[in-house]
Amino acid sequence: MKQDLANGVHLTVLPTTQFKTVSVLVSFCSPVQLATLTTRSLLADLLETSSAMYPTQTALAAVLSNMYGANFNTNVTKMGNLAQFQFALTLANGRYLEGQPNLLADGFHFLNEVMLNPLVSTQNGITGFDQQTFDRQKENLAIALRAVSDDKMLYARLQAQRLHFGDTAAAYPSAGRLVDVESLTAQSVYNEYRRILTDDEVFIYVMGDVDADEVATLLDSFDLTDRPSMSRQITIPQETPSNVTRKVEHQSITQAKLDLAYNLPVHYGDNQYFAAQVFNGLFGGTPLSLLFTNVREKKSLAYYANSGINFFNQTLLVQAGIDGEQAVTVQQIIGEQLADLASGKFSVDRMSQVKETLINQREAAQDAPRLVVGSELLGDLTASPMAVSDWIDGINAVTAQDVAAIAQQTSLATSYLLTK
């Protein structure tokens, strides 16, 4: 059941008896901006750990424990041109707990509190987050962002993205940039919080054995007012480069990291989407892939080798852990695997096995409430809803010629090597 609670405020209730829990997701969406990535990341940490009624993490954890171990978290994420600020709550369904008929109402009361009543203070007429809490979470965020350089696989991926996308939001993780942390203030982050509440389009999902009318009534107290509805054009188109951008960085490491970014002009949900999924499974996205079997297993040239597609940035990223002295050879062999796919040099049996793997993964996701809700949100944001049965039919319909056509459109744009 779908309904609008206000202009730009959308509610989807997904009644099901499959789960003994109720899953709630509230996603505030707006165009992504590099300038506010770090602000929103810190804001998520603040709202996840305190509120006016629950001023400490201990107090907040206690109320969740009293709701039979409910789980609550905030999250920031990016999807192409779109930034999302999310509140997620999972709680037991009171219908299955003797003497707890109001647990759903308790859960929504809690969510209302942490969303709409943050721990703030006002000085000289200026409102901002509680300074002590703000300083603690600000330092925690800085520590987390500094730690990125210690995870060399993650560091290499982010450096490759910087090289590929330049100084844009697409180049950075949703957690933001370390360089921005110092300038954040309790007042500036609070101002962004107020802007999100009043301006961002809101998508609310409630899944479980619930009554849709009761859910809508419980949401009345949230007082989410009218705001603009966004355009659904969230894909960031990429131009085909005339030359490959290359960079080699040297650090004191034992295992080199090779990251390759390819342009892949396929949109989520278009007529080549399913072929691209199968192509990625064959190239490097599954244990049956050519990168895994030929580069890692047969030739022993990589400790790991895999690929993944971001349809909203139209990018295929290959990551490999290698001996730095073999970098040229490894990149050449990776190119050969792509060329084989483009010319149809792969077995139909392998493609069938990859399809089966992809379908099994998608069916297994139906047992995870968060993934089911996430799929509903994705369909709404892209205006391309996709039932599981349609997804399976699409995968099964992919031919070897379809896969080859995807490989032929895939062009290397960026090569980044981190080595000693």
Helices and strands as residue ranges (DSSP letters): E 2-6, E 9-15, E 21-31, G 34-36, H 37-49, H 57-66, E 71-79, E 82-92, G 94-96, H 103-116, E 120-123, E 126-129, H 131-146, G 147-150, H 152-165, G 169-171, H 178-181, H 186-199, E 201-208, H 212-218, G 219-222, E 245-250, E 256-263, H 273-280, I 281-285, H 290-290, I 291-298, E 304-310, E 315-322, G 324-326, H 327-342, H 348-365, H 369-382, H 388-396, H 400-409, E 411-419
